[in-house]
Amino acid sequence: MENQPDKSANNVNAEKNKKVIFVVIAIVALIVIIYLLSNASMCSTSTSLNGISVLEEQLVTDVIYTVIGNNLYPILLVKVKNNSSSTKKVSFEANFYADGQLLGEDQADYVTLAPGDEAVLMAQSDRGYKAWTQHEYSYKITKWWIFDQ
């Protein structure tokens, strides 16, 4: 009689491998879900702003307010309102540009807003140009930080 491989042993090994792969995939999926949920509960960096509305944005380049020493450091003022039913702690990060090139960055101080409250947050570029030179300044809000209190 010839030696034939045991087909039942191969089937057992194949089933065992499928179970191991399933367990590994389930663990990875669980880790990803926990990570996403923990970050979502801590802060919102999405465009929905988690109950906060932006009422007004203003880039200030007037030398009366923005000159430190001999340099002009643009300021971004953002008026926000808490439209949610819970207290929020809010901040944002912004990049500042001069003539389309990255000039500097800053993060606004956190402000705590009760439901219905409004506040103005301020960020000022950490770099500037000589106050007497002419530049086209702009900005971009790169990230919102919104925490439930």
DSSP file (Angstrom, degrees, kcal/mol; ACC not computed):
  #  RESIDUE AA STRUCTURE BP1 BP2  ACC     N-H-->O    O-->H-N    N-H-->O    O-->H-N    TCO  KAPPA ALPHA  PHI   PSI    X-CA   Y-CA   Z-CA
    1    1 A M              0   0    0      0, 0.0     2,-0.2     0, 0.0     3,-0.0   0.000 360.0 360.0 360.0 139.7    0.0    0.0    0.0
    2    2 A E        -     0   0    0      1,-0.1     2,-0.6     0, 0.0     0, 0.0  -0.487 360.0-108.8 -82.8 153.7    1.2    3.5   -0.8
    3    3 A N        -     0   0    0     -2,-0.2    -1,-0.1     0, 0.0     0, 0.0  -0.738  38.8-171.7 -81.4 120.4    1.6    6.2    1.7
    4    4 A Q        -     0   0    0     -2,-0.6     3,-0.0     1,-0.0     0, 0.0  -0.918  28.9-105.8-112.3 139.2   -1.1    8.8    1.1
    5    5 A P        -     0   0    0      0, 0.0     2,-0.9     0, 0.0     3,-0.1  -0.291  37.9-106.2 -62.4 148.4   -1.2   12.1    3.0
    6    6 A D     >  -     0   0    0      1,-0.2     4,-1.4     2,-0.1     3,-0.4  -0.661  30.8-166.6 -78.5 107.6   -3.8   12.4    5.6
    7    7 A K  H  > S+     0   0    0     -2,-0.9     4,-2.1     1,-0.2    -1,-0.2   0.828  85.1  58.7 -66.8 -32.5   -6.4   14.7    4.1
    8    8 A S  H  > S+     0   0    0      1,-0.2     4,-1.9     2,-0.2    -1,-0.2   0.854 103.6  52.1 -67.9 -33.0   -8.2   15.2    7.5
    9    9 A A  H  > S+     0   0    0     -3,-0.4     4,-2.2     2,-0.2    -1,-0.2   0.888 109.1  50.4 -68.0 -39.8   -5.0   16.6    9.0
   10   10 A N  H  X S+     0   0    0     -4,-1.4     4,-2.5     1,-0.2    -2,-0.2   0.903 110.1  50.1 -64.1 -41.0   -4.6   19.1    6.1
   11   11 A N  H  X S+     0   0    0     -4,-2.1     4,-2.3     2,-0.2    -2,-0.2   0.887 109.5  50.9 -64.4 -39.0   -8.2   20.2    6.6
   12   12 A V  H  X S+     0   0    0     -4,-1.9     4,-2.3     2,-0.2    -2,-0.2   0.921 111.8  47.4 -64.1 -44.3   -7.6   20.7   10.3
   13   13 A N  H  X S+     0   0    0     -4,-2.2     4,-2.4     2,-0.2    -2,-0.2   0.902 111.6  50.3 -64.5 -41.4   -4.5   22.9    9.6
   14   14 A A  H  X S+     0   0    0     -4,-2.5     4,-2.1     2,-0.2    -2,-0.2   0.910 112.2  47.2 -63.5 -42.7   -6.4   24.9    7.0
   15   15 A E  H  X S+     0   0    0     -4,-2.3     4,-2.1     2,-0.2    -2,-0.2   0.897 111.3  51.4 -65.2 -40.3   -9.3   25.6    9.4
   16   16 A K  H  X S+     0   0    0     -4,-2.3     4,-2.2     1,-0.2    -2,-0.2   0.910 109.9  49.7 -63.2 -42.3   -6.8   26.5   12.2
   17   17 A N  H  X S+     0   0    0     -4,-2.4     4,-2.4     1,-0.2    -2,-0.2   0.891 109.3  51.9 -64.0 -40.5   -5.0   29.0    9.8
   18   18 A K  H  X S+     0   0    0     -4,-2.1     4,-2.4     1,-0.2    -1,-0.2   0.905 109.9  49.2 -62.4 -41.3   -8.4   30.6    8.9
   19   19 A K  H  X S+     0   0    0     -4,-2.1     4,-2.5     2,-0.2    -2,-0.2   0.904 110.8  49.6 -65.5 -41.5   -9.3   31.0   12.5
   20   20 A V  H  X S+     0   0    0     -4,-2.2     4,-2.4     2,-0.2    -2,-0.2   0.927 111.9  48.2 -63.4 -45.0   -5.9   32.6   13.3
   21   21 A I  H  X S+     0   0    0     -4,-2.4     4,-2.4     1,-0.2    -2,-0.2   0.912 111.6  50.4 -62.0 -42.9   -6.2   35.0   10.4
   22   22 A F  H  X S+     0   0    0     -4,-2.4     4,-2.5     2,-0.2    -2,-0.2   0.918 110.8  48.8 -61.3 -44.7   -9.7   35.9   11.4
   23   23 A V  H  X S+     0   0    0     -4,-2.5     4,-2.4     2,-0.2    -2,-0.2   0.912 111.6  49.4 -63.4 -43.5   -8.6   36.6   15.0
   24   24 A V  H  X S+     0   0    0     -4,-2.4     4,-2.4     2,-0.2    -2,-0.2   0.928 112.4  47.2 -62.5 -45.1   -5.7   38.8   13.8
   25   25 A I  H  X S+     0   0    0     -4,-2.4     4,-2.5     1,-0.2    -2,-0.2   0.909 112.0  50.9 -63.2 -41.7   -8.0   40.8   11.5
   26   26 A A  H  X S+     0   0    0     -4,-2.5     4,-2.3     2,-0.2    -1,-0.2   0.899 110.4  49.0 -63.4 -41.0  -10.5   41.2   14.3
   27   27 A I  H  X S+     0   0    0     -4,-2.4     4,-2.4     2,-0.2    -2,-0.2   0.927 112.1  47.9 -65.0 -45.2   -7.9   42.5   16.7
   28   28 A V  H  X S+     0   0    0     -4,-2.4     4,-2.3     1,-0.2    -2,-0.2   0.917 112.5  49.2 -61.7 -43.7   -6.5   45.0   14.2
   29   29 A A  H  X S+     0   0    0     -4,-2.5     4,-2.4     1,-0.2    -1,-0.2   0.901 110.7  50.7 -62.8 -40.8  -10.0   46.2   13.4
   30   30 A L  H  X S+     0   0    0     -4,-2.3     4,-2.6     2,-0.2    -2,-0.2   0.901 109.7  50.1 -64.2 -41.4  -10.8   46.6   17.2
   31   31 A I  H  X S+     0   0    0     -4,-2.4     4,-2.5     2,-0.2    -2,-0.2   0.921 111.4  48.5 -62.9 -43.9   -7.6   48.6   17.7
   32   32 A V  H  X S+     0   0    0     -4,-2.3     4,-2.5     2,-0.2    -2,-0.2   0.923 112.4  48.4 -62.4 -44.6   -8.4   50.9   14.8
   33   33 A I  H  X S+     0   0    0     -4,-2.4     4,-2.6     2,-0.2     5,-0.2   0.922 112.1  48.4 -62.8 -44.9  -12.0   51.4   16.1
   34   34 A I  H  X S+     0   0    0     -4,-2.6     4,-2.5     2,-0.2     5,-0.2   0.913 111.9  50.2 -62.3 -42.4  -10.8   52.2   19.7
   35   35 A Y  H  X S+     0   0    0     -4,-2.5     4,-2.1    -5,-0.2    -2,-0.2   0.937 112.4  46.2 -60.8 -47.5   -8.2   54.6   18.3
   36   36 A L  H  X S+     0   0    0     -4,-2.5     4,-2.2     1,-0.2    -2,-0.2   0.906 114.4  47.4 -63.9 -42.2  -10.7   56.5   16.2
   37   37 A L  H  X S+     0   0    0     -4,-2.6     4,-1.9     2,-0.2    -1,-0.2   0.883 110.8  51.0 -68.2 -38.2  -13.3   56.6   19.0
   38   38 A S  H  X S+     0   0    0     -4,-2.5     4,-1.1    -5,-0.2    -1,-0.2   0.902 113.4  45.0 -68.2 -39.1  -10.8   57.8   21.6
   39   39 A N  H  X S+     0   0    0     -4,-2.1     4,-2.2    -5,-0.2    -2,-0.2   0.889 111.4  53.1 -69.9 -38.1   -9.6   60.6   19.3
   40   40 A A  H  < S+     0   0    0     -4,-2.2    -2,-0.2     1,-0.2    -1,-0.2   0.856 109.5  48.7 -65.9 -34.6  -13.1   61.6   18.4
   41   41 A S  H  < S+     0   0    0     -4,-1.9   107,-0.5    -5,-0.2    -1,-0.2   0.771 112.5  48.9 -77.6 -23.9  -14.1   62.0   22.0
   42   42 A M  H  < S-     0   0    0     -4,-1.1     2,-0.3     1,-0.3   106,-0.2   0.917 125.0 -19.2 -81.5 -45.2  -11.1   64.1   22.9
   43   43 A C     <  -     0   0    0     -4,-2.2     2,-0.5   104,-0.2    -1,-0.3  -0.984  54.2-124.4-157.9 163.9  -11.2   66.6   20.1
   44   44 A S        +     0   0    0    102,-0.6   102,-0.3    -2,-0.3    -4,-0.1  -0.970  25.0 165.7-118.4 124.9  -12.5   67.4   16.7
   45   45 A T        +     0   0    0     -2,-0.5    99,-0.1   100,-0.1    -1,-0.1   0.142  49.4 110.0-115.7  17.0  -10.2   68.3   13.9
   46   46 A S  S >  S-     0   0    0      1,-0.1     3,-0.7    97,-0.1    98,-0.1  -0.319  82.6-109.9 -86.3 172.8  -12.9   67.8   11.3
   47   47 A T  T 3  S+     0   0    0      1,-0.2    -1,-0.1     2,-0.1    -3,-0.0   0.603 108.5  75.4 -78.9 -10.2  -14.6   70.5    9.2
   48   48 A S  T >  S-     0   0    0      1,-0.1     3,-0.6     5,-0.0    -1,-0.2   0.759  87.4-147.5 -73.5 -22.9  -17.9   70.0   11.1
   49   49 A L  G X   -     0   0    0     -3,-0.7     3,-2.0     1,-0.2    -2,-0.1   0.561  33.7-104.7  64.9  12.4  -16.5   71.9   14.1
   50   50 A N  G 3  S-     0   0    0      1,-0.3    -1,-0.2    -7,-0.1    34,-0.1   0.810  87.1 -31.3  49.0  48.9  -18.5   69.8   16.6
   51   51 A G  G <  S+     0   0    0     -3,-0.6    32,-3.0     1,-0.3    33,-0.6   0.422 113.0 114.4  91.5  -1.2  -21.1   72.4   17.5
   52   52 A I  E <   -A   82   0A   0     -3,-2.0     2,-0.4    30,-0.2    -1,-0.3  -0.868  47.9-161.0-102.7 133.7  -18.9   75.4   17.1
   53   53 A S  E     -A   81   0A   0     28,-2.7    28,-2.3    -2,-0.4     2,-0.7  -0.924  16.4-131.6-115.6 144.2  -19.6   77.9   14.4
   54   54 A V  E     +A   80   0A   0     -2,-0.4    26,-0.2    26,-0.2     3,-0.1  -0.821  24.1 178.2 -91.0 118.6  -17.2   80.5   12.9
   55   55 A L  E     -     0   0A   0     24,-2.9     2,-0.3    -2,-0.7    25,-0.2   0.805  64.1  -3.6 -89.9 -33.6  -19.0   83.9   12.8
   56   56 A E  E     -A   79   0A   0     23,-1.4    23,-2.8     2,-0.0     2,-0.4  -0.981  51.1-160.7-161.5 144.8  -16.1   86.0   11.4
   57   57 A E  E     +A   78   0A   0     -2,-0.3     2,-0.4    21,-0.2    21,-0.2  -0.997  15.6 179.6-127.4 135.7  -12.5   85.7   10.4
   58   58 A Q  E     -A   77   0A   0     19,-2.7    19,-3.0    -2,-0.4     2,-0.6  -0.975  18.7-151.7-141.5 125.4  -10.2   88.8   10.1
   59   59 A L  E     -A   76   0A   0     -2,-0.4     2,-0.5    17,-0.2    17,-0.2  -0.856  18.5-156.3 -93.7 121.7   -6.6   89.1    9.1
   60   60 A V  E     +A   75   0A   0     15,-3.5    15,-2.2    -2,-0.6    -2,-0.0  -0.876  31.0 153.9-104.6 124.1   -5.0   92.1   10.7
   61   61 A T        +     0   0    0     -2,-0.5     2,-0.2    13,-0.2    -1,-0.1   0.231  27.3 133.6-128.2   9.5   -1.9   93.6    9.1
   62   62 A D    >>  -     0   0    0      1,-0.1     4,-1.8     2,-0.0     3,-1.5  -0.448  58.2-134.4 -64.3 129.4   -2.2   97.2   10.4
   63   63 A V  H 3> S+     0   0    0      1,-0.3     4,-1.2     2,-0.2    -1,-0.1   0.755 101.0  67.8 -60.8 -25.0    1.2   98.4   11.7
   64   64 A I  H 34 S+     0   0    0      1,-0.2    -1,-0.3     2,-0.1    -2,-0.0   0.858 116.1  24.1 -61.5 -34.6   -0.5   99.9   14.8
   65   65 A Y  H <4 S+     0   0    0     -3,-1.5    -2,-0.2     1,-0.1    -1,-0.2   0.667 126.2  43.2-104.9 -20.9   -1.4   96.4   16.0
   66   66 A T  H  < S+     0   0    0     -4,-1.8     7,-2.6    -5,-0.0     2,-0.5   0.511  79.5 104.3-113.4  -6.0    1.1   94.0   14.4
   67   67 A V  E  <  +C   72   0B   0     -4,-1.2     2,-0.5     5,-0.2     5,-0.2  -0.672  37.6 178.0 -87.2 128.5    4.6   95.5   14.6
   68   68 A I  E >  S-C   71   0B   0      3,-2.7     3,-1.9    -2,-0.5     2,-0.5  -0.990  71.3 -33.6-124.9 119.6    6.9   94.1   17.1
   69   69 A G  T 3  S-     0   0    0     -2,-0.5    -2,-0.0     1,-0.3     0, 0.0  -0.610 126.9 -32.2  66.9-120.4   10.3   95.8   17.0
   70   70 A N  T 3  S+     0   0    0     -2,-0.5    61,-3.1    -3,-0.0    62,-0.3   0.337 121.1  90.3-108.9   3.2   10.8   96.6   13.3
   71   71 A N  E <   -CD  68 130B   0     -3,-1.9    -3,-2.7    59,-0.3     2,-0.5  -0.768  68.3-133.0-109.9 149.1    8.8   93.6   11.9
   72   72 A L  E     -CD  67 129B   0     57,-3.5    57,-1.3    -2,-0.3    -5,-0.2  -0.866  18.9-171.7 -97.4 123.8    5.2   93.1   11.0
   73   73 A Y        -     0   0    0     -7,-2.6    55,-0.1    -2,-0.5    -2,-0.0  -0.931  24.0-130.7-116.2 103.1    3.7   89.9   12.4
   74   74 A P        -     0   0    0      0, 0.0    51,-2.4     0, 0.0     2,-0.4  -0.129  18.2-148.0 -57.0 149.8    0.2   89.3   11.0
   75   75 A I  E     -AB  60 124A   0    -15,-2.2   -15,-3.5    49,-0.2     2,-0.5  -0.955   3.4-153.4-121.1 137.5   -2.7   88.5   13.4
   76   76 A L  E     -AB  59 123A   0     47,-3.4    47,-2.1    -2,-0.4     2,-0.5  -0.963   8.7-166.5-112.0 122.7   -5.7   86.3   12.7
   77   77 A L  E     -AB  58 122A   0    -19,-3.0   -19,-2.7    -2,-0.5     2,-0.5  -0.934   5.6-174.8-107.1 128.8   -8.9   87.0   14.7
   78   78 A V  E     -AB  57 121A   0     43,-2.6    43,-3.1    -2,-0.5     2,-0.5  -0.977  12.3-153.6-128.8 118.6  -11.6   84.4   14.6
   79   79 A K  E     -AB  56 120A   0    -23,-2.8   -24,-2.9    -2,-0.5   -23,-1.4  -0.807  22.5-179.4 -92.0 125.4  -15.0   84.9   16.2
   80   80 A V  E     -AB  54 119A   0     39,-2.9    39,-2.1    -2,-0.5     2,-0.4  -0.852  15.5-156.4-124.9 158.8  -16.7   81.7   17.2
   81   81 A K  E     -AB  53 118A   0    -28,-2.3   -28,-2.7    -2,-0.3     2,-0.9  -0.997  19.1-129.9-135.7 140.0  -19.9   80.7   18.9
   82   82 A N  E     +A   52   0A   0     35,-2.7    34,-2.8    -2,-0.4   -30,-0.2  -0.804  28.9 171.1 -89.6 107.5  -20.9   77.5   20.8
   83   83 A N        +     0   0    0    -32,-3.0   -31,-0.2    -2,-0.9    -1,-0.1   0.376  49.7  93.8 -95.0   2.0  -24.2   76.3   19.3
   84   84 A S  S    S-     0   0    0    -33,-0.6    32,-0.2     2,-0.2     4,-0.1  -0.296  82.6-119.0 -89.5 176.7  -24.1   73.0   21.2
   85   85 A S  S    S+     0   0    0     30,-0.1     2,-0.3    -2,-0.1    -1,-0.1   0.326  91.2  69.4 -96.5   6.3  -25.8   72.2   24.5
   86   86 A S  S    S-     0   0    0     28,-0.1    -2,-0.2   -35,-0.0     2,-0.2  -0.878  90.7 -98.6-124.0 158.1  -22.5   71.4   26.2
   87   87 A T        -     0   0    0     -2,-0.3    62,-2.5    27,-0.1     2,-0.3  -0.523  42.9-163.0 -72.7 138.3  -19.5   73.4   27.3
   88   88 A K  E     -EF 113 148C   0     25,-2.6    25,-3.5    60,-0.2     2,-0.5  -0.922  19.9-146.4-126.2 148.4  -16.6   73.4   24.8
   89   89 A K  E     -EF 112 147C   0     58,-2.6    58,-2.9    -2,-0.3     2,-0.4  -0.980  32.3-169.8-111.4 125.2  -12.9   74.2   24.9
   90   90 A V  E     +EF 111 146C   0     21,-2.8    21,-2.0    -2,-0.5     2,-0.3  -0.910  20.4 147.2-128.3 142.2  -11.8   75.6   21.5
   91   91 A S  E     - F   0 145C   0     54,-2.1    54,-3.0    -2,-0.4     2,-0.3  -0.952  19.9-156.4-155.0 168.9   -8.6   76.5   19.7
   92   92 A F  E     - F   0 144C   0     -2,-0.3    16,-2.5    52,-0.3     2,-0.4  -0.976  11.4-135.6-145.9 160.9   -7.2   76.5   16.2
   93   93 A E  E     -GF 107 143C   0     50,-2.8    49,-2.1    -2,-0.3    50,-1.3  -0.923  25.3-173.0-114.3 145.0   -3.9   76.4   14.4
   94   94 A A  E     -GF 106 141C   0     12,-2.6    12,-1.8    -2,-0.4     2,-0.4  -0.990  19.4-143.8-140.3 147.7   -3.1   78.7   11.4
   95   95 A N  E     -GF 105 140C   0     45,-2.7    45,-2.1    -2,-0.3     2,-0.4  -0.874  19.0-148.8-102.7 143.3   -0.4   79.2    8.8
   96   96 A F  E     -GF 104 139C   0      8,-3.0     7,-3.5    -2,-0.4     8,-1.4  -0.917  12.1-162.9-113.9 141.0    0.4   82.7    7.7
   97   97 A Y  E     -GF 102 138C   0     41,-2.9    41,-2.1    -2,-0.4     2,-0.4  -0.924  12.4-162.2-125.4 147.0    1.6   83.5    4.2
   98   98 A A  E >  S-GF 101 137C   0      3,-2.6     3,-1.8    -2,-0.3    39,-0.2  -0.990  86.0 -13.2-127.0 121.1    3.4   86.5    2.6
   99   99 A D  T 3  S-     0   0    0     37,-3.1    38,-0.1    -2,-0.4     3,-0.1   0.836 129.5 -56.7  56.1  35.1    3.2   86.7   -1.2
  100  100 A G  T 3  S+     0   0    0     36,-0.6     2,-0.4     1,-0.3    -1,-0.3   0.350 115.4 112.5  82.9  -6.0    2.0   83.1   -1.2
  101  101 A Q  E <  S-G   98   0C   0     -3,-1.8    -3,-2.6     1,-0.1    -1,-0.3  -0.798  80.4 -97.2-102.1 142.2    5.0   81.7    0.7
  102  102 A L  E     +G   97   0C   0     -2,-0.4    -5,-0.3    -5,-0.2     3,-0.1  -0.365  44.9 171.1 -58.7 124.3    4.7   80.3    4.2
  103  103 A L  E     -     0   0C   0     -7,-3.5     2,-0.3     1,-0.4    -6,-0.2   0.841  53.7 -46.3 -99.7 -52.7    5.7   83.0    6.6
  104  104 A G  E     -G   96   0C   0     -8,-1.4    -8,-3.0    22,-0.1    -1,-0.4  -0.897  46.7-131.5-165.1-170.5    4.9   81.6   10.0
  105  105 A E  E     +G   95   0C   0     -2,-0.3    21,-0.8   -10,-0.2     2,-0.3  -0.949  15.8 175.6-152.7 168.2    2.4   79.8   12.2
  106  106 A D  E     -G   94   0C   0    -12,-1.8   -12,-2.6    -2,-0.3     2,-0.4  -0.960  23.7-131.7-169.2 160.1    0.6   79.9   15.5
  107  107 A Q  E     -G   93   0C   0     -2,-0.3   -14,-0.2   -14,-0.2    17,-0.2  -0.988  30.6-123.4-118.7 133.5   -2.0   78.2   17.7
  108  108 A A        -     0   0    0    -16,-2.5    15,-0.2    -2,-0.4   -16,-0.1  -0.377  34.0 -98.7 -69.6 150.1   -4.6   80.4   19.4
  109  109 A D        -     0   0    0     13,-0.6    13,-0.2     1,-0.1     2,-0.1  -0.370  47.6 -99.3 -62.7 149.6   -5.0   80.1   23.2
  110  110 A Y        -     0   0    0    -19,-0.1     2,-0.4    -3,-0.1   -19,-0.2  -0.462  37.9-165.5 -71.9 144.2   -7.8   77.8   24.3
  111  111 A V  E     -E   90   0C   0    -21,-2.0   -21,-2.8    -2,-0.1     2,-0.5  -0.990  14.5-135.9-129.2 141.2  -11.1   79.5   25.3
  112  112 A T  E     -E   89   0C   0     -2,-0.4     2,-0.5   -23,-0.2   -23,-0.2  -0.862  21.7-167.2-100.3 127.3  -13.9   77.7   27.2
  113  113 A L  E     -E   88   0C   0    -25,-3.5   -25,-2.6    -2,-0.5     3,-0.1  -0.956   9.8-151.5-119.7 122.3  -17.4   78.4   25.8
  114  114 A A    >   -     0   0    0     -2,-0.5     3,-2.3   -27,-0.2   -32,-0.3  -0.411  55.2 -64.4 -75.4 165.3  -20.6   77.6   27.6
  115  115 A P  T 3  S+     0   0    0      0, 0.0    -1,-0.2     0, 0.0   -32,-0.2  -0.302 127.6  12.9 -54.1 129.8  -23.6   76.9   25.4
  116  116 A G  T 3  S+     0   0    0    -34,-2.8   -33,-0.1     1,-0.3   -31,-0.1   0.240  96.1 134.5  88.1 -13.2  -24.5   80.1   23.4
  117  117 A D    <   -     0   0    0     -3,-2.3   -35,-2.7   -36,-0.1     2,-0.3  -0.332  38.7-157.0 -71.4 151.4  -21.2   81.9   24.3
  118  118 A E  E     +B   81   0A   0    -37,-0.2     2,-0.3    -3,-0.1   -37,-0.2  -0.918  15.4 169.4-122.3 152.8  -19.2   83.7   21.7
  119  119 A A  E     -B   80   0A   0    -39,-2.1   -39,-2.9    -2,-0.3     2,-0.5  -0.983  30.9-124.4-156.2 160.3  -15.5   84.6   21.8
  120  120 A V  E     -B   79   0A   0     -2,-0.3     2,-0.3   -41,-0.2   -41,-0.2  -0.957  24.4-159.8-110.7 123.1  -12.7   85.9   19.6
  121  121 A L  E     -B   78   0A   0    -43,-3.1   -43,-2.6    -2,-0.5     2,-0.4  -0.772   7.3-155.0 -99.7 147.7   -9.6   83.7   19.3
  122  122 A M  E     +B   77   0A   0     -2,-0.3   -13,-0.6   -45,-0.2     2,-0.4  -0.979  15.6 177.3-130.1 135.2   -6.3   85.2   18.2
  123  123 A A  E     -B   76   0A   0    -47,-2.1   -47,-3.4    -2,-0.4     2,-0.4  -0.993  10.7-163.8-129.9 141.1   -3.2   83.7   16.5
  124  124 A Q  E     -B   75   0A   0     -2,-0.4   -49,-0.2   -49,-0.2   -19,-0.1  -0.988  29.5-103.6-129.1 134.6   -0.2   85.7   15.5
  125  125 A S        -     0   0    0    -51,-2.4   -19,-0.1    -2,-0.4   -30,-0.1  -0.171  18.8-141.8 -52.4 141.4    2.5   84.6   13.1
  126  126 A D  S    S+     0   0    0    -21,-0.8     2,-0.3   -30,-0.1    -1,-0.1   0.472  86.5  44.9 -85.8  -1.8    5.8   83.6   14.8
  127  127 A R        +     0   0    0    -53,-0.1     2,-0.3   -22,-0.0   -24,-0.1  -0.975  68.5 176.7-137.0 153.6    7.7   85.2   12.0
  128  128 A G        -     0   0    0     -2,-0.3     2,-0.3   -55,-0.1   -55,-0.2  -0.903  23.3-118.2-147.0 175.1    7.4   88.5   10.2
  129  129 A Y  E     -D   72   0B   0    -57,-1.3   -57,-3.5    -2,-0.3     6,-0.1  -0.752  53.6 -70.9-112.4 162.9    8.9   90.9    7.6
  130  130 A K  E >   -D   71   0B   0     -2,-0.3     3,-1.8   -59,-0.3   -59,-0.3  -0.277  46.7-126.8 -52.4 135.2   10.2   94.4    8.0
  131  131 A A  T 3  S+     0   0    0    -61,-3.1    -1,-0.1     1,-0.3   -60,-0.1   0.777 104.9  54.7 -61.7 -29.3    7.3   96.7    8.6
  132  132 A W  T 3  S+     0   0    0    -62,-0.3     2,-0.3     2,-0.1    -1,-0.3   0.436  89.4  93.0 -89.8   2.2    8.1   99.1    5.8
  133  133 A T  S <  S-     0   0    0     -3,-1.8     2,-0.5     1,-0.0    -4,-0.1  -0.697  77.3-120.8 -93.6 150.9    8.2   96.4    3.1
  134  134 A Q        +     0   0    0     -2,-0.3     2,-0.3     2,-0.0    -2,-0.1  -0.782  40.3 159.9 -96.3 127.1    5.1   95.6    1.0
  135  135 A H        -     0   0    0     -2,-0.5     2,-0.8    -6,-0.1   -37,-0.0  -0.984  41.9-123.0-143.0 153.2    3.7   92.1    1.1
  136  136 A E        -     0   0    0     -2,-0.3   -37,-3.1     2,-0.0   -36,-0.6  -0.872  37.7-160.0 -95.3 107.3    0.4   90.4    0.3
  137  137 A Y  E     +F   98   0C   0     -2,-0.8     2,-0.3   -39,-0.2   -39,-0.2  -0.662  19.6 158.0 -94.5 145.4   -0.5   88.5    3.5
  138  138 A S  E     -F   97   0C   0    -41,-2.1   -41,-2.9    -2,-0.3     2,-0.3  -0.895  17.9-153.0-149.7 178.4   -2.9   85.6    3.8
  139  139 A Y  E     -F   96   0C   0     -2,-0.3     2,-0.3   -43,-0.2   -43,-0.2  -0.956   7.4-154.7-151.2 166.2   -3.7   82.7    6.1
  140  140 A K  E     -F   95   0C   0    -45,-2.1   -45,-2.7    -2,-0.3     2,-0.6  -0.934  20.9-133.6-147.6 126.6   -5.1   79.3    6.3
  141  141 A I  E     -F   94   0C   0     -2,-0.3   -47,-0.3   -47,-0.2     3,-0.1  -0.711  26.5-178.6 -76.7 121.1   -6.6   77.6    9.4
  142  142 A T  E     +     0   0C   0    -49,-2.1     2,-0.3    -2,-0.6   -48,-0.2   0.704  57.9   9.2 -98.8 -23.0   -5.0   74.2    9.4
  143  143 A K  E     -F   93   0C   0    -50,-1.3   -50,-2.8     2,-0.0     2,-0.4  -0.969  55.6-148.4-160.7 140.5   -6.6   72.5   12.4
  144  144 A W  E     -F   92   0C   0     -2,-0.3     2,-0.5   -52,-0.2   -52,-0.3  -0.903   9.1-157.9-107.4 140.7   -9.4   73.0   14.9
  145  145 A W  E     +F   91   0C   0    -54,-3.0   -54,-2.1    -2,-0.4     2,-0.4  -0.975  19.0 169.3-117.8 115.3   -9.1   71.7   18.5
  146  146 A I  E     -F   90   0C   0     -2,-0.5  -102,-0.6  -102,-0.3     2,-0.4  -0.960   7.5-176.3-133.0 113.7  -12.5   71.3   20.2
  147  147 A F  E     -F   89   0C   0    -58,-2.9   -58,-2.6    -2,-0.4     2,-0.3  -0.884  24.4-128.0-111.2 138.6  -12.8   69.4   23.5
  148  148 A D  E      F   88   0C   0   -107,-0.5   -60,-0.2    -2,-0.4    -2,-0.0  -0.669 360.0 360.0 -77.7 138.9  -16.0   68.6   25.3
  149  149 A Q              0   0    0    -62,-2.5   -61,-0.1    -2,-0.3    -1,-0.1   0.399 360.0 360.0-100.9 360.0  -15.9   69.8   29.0
